[in-house]
Amino acid sequence: MMSRQPAQALREEQSYVSMLYDRLDTARERAEAALSTVFARGGGGTRQAAIEREVSADEHARRVAQLSGVERGLCFGRIDDTGGETYYIGRIGLRDDEHDSVLIDWRAPVARPFYVATPGDPASLVRRRHIHTRGRTVTGLDDEVFDLDRMDESDRRNLVGEAALMATLRRGRTGRMGDIVATIQTEQDRVIRSGLPGALVVQGGPGTGKTVAALHRAAYLLYAHRATLERRGVLVVGPNAMFSRYIGQVLPALGETEVVLSSVGELHAGVHATADDEPAVAVLKGDLRMADVIEAAVRDRQRVPDGDLEVLIDVRTSIRGGVEVVVERMALRLDHGACLRARDRARALGRPHNLARRVFVNKVLMGLAVDEARSLDRPYDEEDLRYAREALWQQASVRAALEELWPYLTPERLVGELLSDPARLRAATAGLLGDEERSLLLRRAGAPWTVGDVPLLDEAAELLGQDDAEARARERAAEEERQDEETYARGVLEIADLTGMMEATALAERHHDTGRAVTTAQRAAADRSWAYGHVIVDEAQELSAMAWRAIMRRIPARSLTVVGDIAQTGSAAGARSWGEMLDPYVKDRWREERLMVNYRTPVEIMDVAADVLKVVAPEQEPPESVRDGEARPRAVPYRGTDLSALVAEELEAIGEGTLAVLTPDARHAETAALFPQEADPLESAVAVLTVNQCKGLEFDAVVVVAPEEILAQSPMGGQDLYVAITRATRRLTVLHDGGLPTMLERLAHEG
Ligand SMILES: Nc1ncnc2c1ncn2[C@@H]1O[C@H](COP(=O)(O)OP(=O)(O)OP(=O)(O)O)[C@@H](O)[C@H]1O
């Protein structure tokens, strides 16, 4: 196809593209030189100067990273409009020395016709040209002409044509998601350029480009709303860390390095949960009643003694034989009523547990100090009591008593002790959960965290707070800055039309940041209470109601993109409808876009998947495939088949490309043992994954093992099978151990 390209057109485009790469090189050299100059200036000067240096180094480093990320496919399109103007479209915008634009950023309004023009509505284009490159060499051109009459004779001679999209889709997979900036389709463009405020739901079947469109949306929003989003950052939440690695290259290739990628299992700093609970446990942990359970668990750790509080303190010690020994002890007492009052006063402040603790501790110490003075018949004033309180705080017995009554708690300790101690669990769930539910939650102490635990930890973190005296001192010093934040926050509320729903001060609290030492993305990732400017949730159908609570906490302005497919819900705690999950937070303020074309799965494989869909979610329409398959999908009995040989055959058939073996959970280990696995399965020649792990991924060839066990292993087994089948871009083999499930009957007649 490429050999028939008119040589003249290729030559002309090559010379333009070479000029663009020269400009890119110059821009990169300038940014690197600027960065070296900042470093060369050294570390002296005032604190203000140091901060400015860091900010400027940060900006130059980001620019260098951005310019390096866009090397491949820098320029991929050109449009000629009816006004006689020609624009070249690329990953970033570039200007010449006269400051005239030589390359238009794909996100700029001028570039939009490149994505939306159709023969029916050419958006004032005469021609759209796709420019294919390898390295810095132009290898091919694709033209679509909307108005042949307006083209001059030489342009007409130079016309070339092959659907750019189909060429892209036919390429073998690399194990990492690529960008689609050169071939974004009109329905995807609508998703990508939808406005920033409010919640946008992108519902679409498998392979409709939801993930890839959402990532381009992140890049678009950062471009179009840079002022708002650069300070607050963008968070993309995916199903697991492997998925984050899978999509990790897309945004840098679009010139964006400032996005935080995470998963629900990683939302709580310091915890990397990957294990899932049993379905019934997952459903319970994802239930909103767990928010009340955590709240009750915190209150349960704010106790008073049954009667009066009594503590024995050391009054006199002496050194004997080099060892300090107690020679006199004394009993101090605080009556029950005073203990109750101390607890109620501390609670009444409405502050998080660890911060309210100071009040409780002070009140109890004061009561004990007064009792001590009285017992010793000493007169006392404010000053004496302050000293006495401090001395009491040094006493191990006093500390132990206070620790028992109102301990300092980390989220890990609170939730860990709650789930592993039957008495605590009973106390915190009384009136909220039944006996059976309680026993579902109970587990051994020190058990690894599950993904379902993370929203519980987040809930606990919110209620416990951190008593960080140092941080608070810093905060006092930054009071002035906070006032600026509040003014800013008021602006945000006005823009987002949220006034009345949230206090500007509360928003400013969340927005407040503590310094400029690192980039926005780094600061955001390290700060649990960070408020993001926009959050994108992928495979969003998997999130439980508790997980949504944790996510929404990070988006006070409620600007989010929710991407998923209700028909693919694999988690028993996941969504059955978008309204059910989103209404509590953005009722009547979410809009939905649907993607209906499947760019991944060939027609023949999608027909098999559609049969499964008819059984598991009959109300959902299967998306329409644009690709024809090269091989018919087939079913093979497991017994009597040598899996290694079958996989070798498939590898041979796909040539350069990726292959995955997808198994039920119970067969994962034995199957993985047959094929060498890298630490990151996506790096392995043969990726062996469970159906849960393969969410959002795709492979040239897919071998599904034991579909009947996949169906039986969870209440959402049908959905899991639907996901597994739709991972294939070219070839599908189903290895059934026993009879082929009825919903896959079509395969019996194939091949
Ligand atoms: N406009 C496009 N041009 C080229 N390739 C595209 C386009 N849209 C989607 N694709 C490709 O189709 C494949 C599927 O896209 P993606 O993974 O985003 O789909 P999805 O809707 O998230 O799928 P799933 O729900 O099954 O995970 C990817 O390889 C993607 O690059």
The ligand as an SDF file (V2000), in Angstrom:
LIG
                    3D

 31 33  0  0  0  0  0  0  0  0999 V2000
  -10.0660    5.7740   17.8770 N   0  0  0  0  0  0  0  0  0  0  0  0
   -9.2530    4.7410   18.0260 C   0  0  0  0  0  0  0  0  0  0  0  0
   -8.2030    4.5680   17.2130 N   0  0  0  0  0  0  0  0  0  0  0  0
   -7.3720    3.5100   17.3430 C   0  0  0  0  0  0  0  0  0  0  0  0
   -7.5090    2.5780   18.2860 N   0  0  0  0  0  0  0  0  0  0  0  0
   -8.5320    2.6970   19.1380 C   0  0  0  0  0  0  0  0  0  0  0  0
   -9.4740    3.7790   19.0370 C   0  0  0  0  0  0  0  0  0  0  0  0
  -10.3670    3.6400   20.0340 N   0  0  0  0  0  0  0  0  0  0  0  0
  -10.0310    2.5360   20.7120 C   0  0  0  0  0  0  0  0  0  0  0  0
   -8.9290    1.9700   20.1760 N   0  0  0  0  0  0  0  0  0  0  0  0
   -8.2340    0.7680   20.6260 C   0  0  0  0  0  0  0  0  0  0  0  0
   -9.1990   -0.1860   21.0180 O   0  0  0  0  0  0  0  0  0  0  0  0
   -8.7110   -0.9210   22.1320 C   0  0  0  0  0  0  0  0  0  0  0  0
   -9.7120   -0.9060   23.2360 C   0  0  0  0  0  0  0  0  0  0  0  0
   -9.7020    0.3450   23.8840 O   0  0  0  0  0  0  0  0  0  0  0  0
   -9.9100    0.4700   25.4530 P   0  0  0  0  0  0  0  0  0  0  0  0
   -9.0580   -0.5000   26.1780 O   0  0  0  0  0  0  0  0  0  0  0  0
   -9.8200    1.9030   25.7880 O   0  0  0  0  0  0  0  0  0  0  0  0
  -11.4210   -0.0100   25.5310 O   0  0  0  0  0  0  0  0  0  0  0  0
  -12.3730   -0.1100   26.8070 P   0  0  0  0  0  0  0  0  0  0  0  0
  -13.6920    0.4070   26.3530 O   0  0  0  0  0  0  0  0  0  0  0  0
  -11.7570    0.5210   27.9790 O   0  0  0  0  0  0  0  0  0  0  0  0
  -12.4540   -1.6710   26.9510 O   0  0  0  0  0  0  0  0  0  0  0  0
  -12.8350   -2.6250   28.1990 P   0  0  0  0  0  0  0  0  0  0  0  0
  -14.1060   -2.1110   28.8000 O   0  0  0  0  0  0  0  0  0  0  0  0
  -13.0410   -3.9380   27.5330 O   0  0  0  0  0  0  0  0  0  0  0  0
  -11.6800   -2.6290   29.0940 O   0  0  0  0  0  0  0  0  0  0  0  0
   -7.3670   -0.3080   22.4990 C   0  0  0  0  0  0  0  0  0  0  0  0
   -6.3280   -1.0290   21.8880 O   0  0  0  0  0  0  0  0  0  0  0  0
   -7.4460    1.0570   21.8910 C   0  0  0  0  0  0  0  0  0  0  0  0
   -6.1810    1.5650   21.5980 O   0  0  0  0  0  0  0  0  0  0  0  0
  1  2  1  0
  2  3  1  0
  2  7  2  0
  3  4  2  0
  4  5  1  0
  5  6  2  0
  6  7  1  0
  6 10  1  0
  7  8  1  0
  8  9  2  0
  9 10  1  0
 10 11  1  0
 11 12  1  0
 11 30  1  0
 12 13  1  0
 13 14  1  0
 13 28  1  0
 14 15  1  0
 15 16  1  0
 16 17  2  0
 16 18  1  0
 16 19  1  0
 19 20  1  0
 20 21  2  0
 20 22  1  0
 20 23  1  0
 23 24  1  0
 24 25  2  0
 24 26  1  0
 24 27  1  0
 28 29  1  0
 28 30  1  0
 30 31  1  0
M  END
$$$$
